[in-house]
Amino acid sequence: MTQFFKIAMVAALAVLLSGCFGRVQPIYNAEANPVPVKLQETSLDNIGTIIQTSAINRGWVISDAQPGKMKATLHNRTHVAVIEISYTKTSYSINYVSSVDLLYDGANIHRSYNKWIRTLQNDINKNMNVAALSA
């Protein structure tokens, strides 16, 4: 019975420690994502509205919006992420601006930030593709 207990404790410790590592990853910026060709025929404002709606639906707060560029902020418990989304009729990019409580060290950031950016990127792509189908 003690042999089983020792093995169980080692396994539990290994699982606990594995969760502590890998919290930070290289920062992910979604660079030069293409806008669907059919959507490129619409106005820049239309593309901006799709991006803005996608971000708002994910909980991002849009501020400082101007043609071709907007700033978005996400508050998640004690974490805050600020990004800049720049866009043209042919592509868009999501870039890191600043953060609070996300372990940013100049090159790496908490893995949750990267997850939020990839999720936003996927939503923007999906909504652009839906808009392109009806254009």
Salt bridges, closest charged atoms under 4 A:
ASP101 OD2 - HIS79 ND1 3.59
ASP123 OD2 - ARG58 NE 2.48
